[in-house]
């Protein structure tokens, strides 16, 4: 039996409509995040699916140590406050870590 999973206001699973989980691999800046979130939200609303906007604020598993990892926890959380949330969109941030305790959990 399939169970439901609720992410913000988006319900996923069982007999719920399809939900889209999408976003950039890593947050770059507010302008890019807002533009992408706005475009994804318009698409989700047009086709009638929920949207979970997902992005990383610290991507430690890059193929090169010199690759951009993201804005970090503090700036990443600040950026998330400006992203749209509502009946069609929920914002989820994650941090890909290697041997590091997540500061968002205690």
Beta strands, then each sheet from edge to edge (+ up, - down):
strand 1: 5-7
strand 2: 10-12
strand 3: 19-22
strand 4: 50-59
strand 5: 89-96
sheet 1: 1+ 2-
sheet 2: 3+ 4+ 5+
end
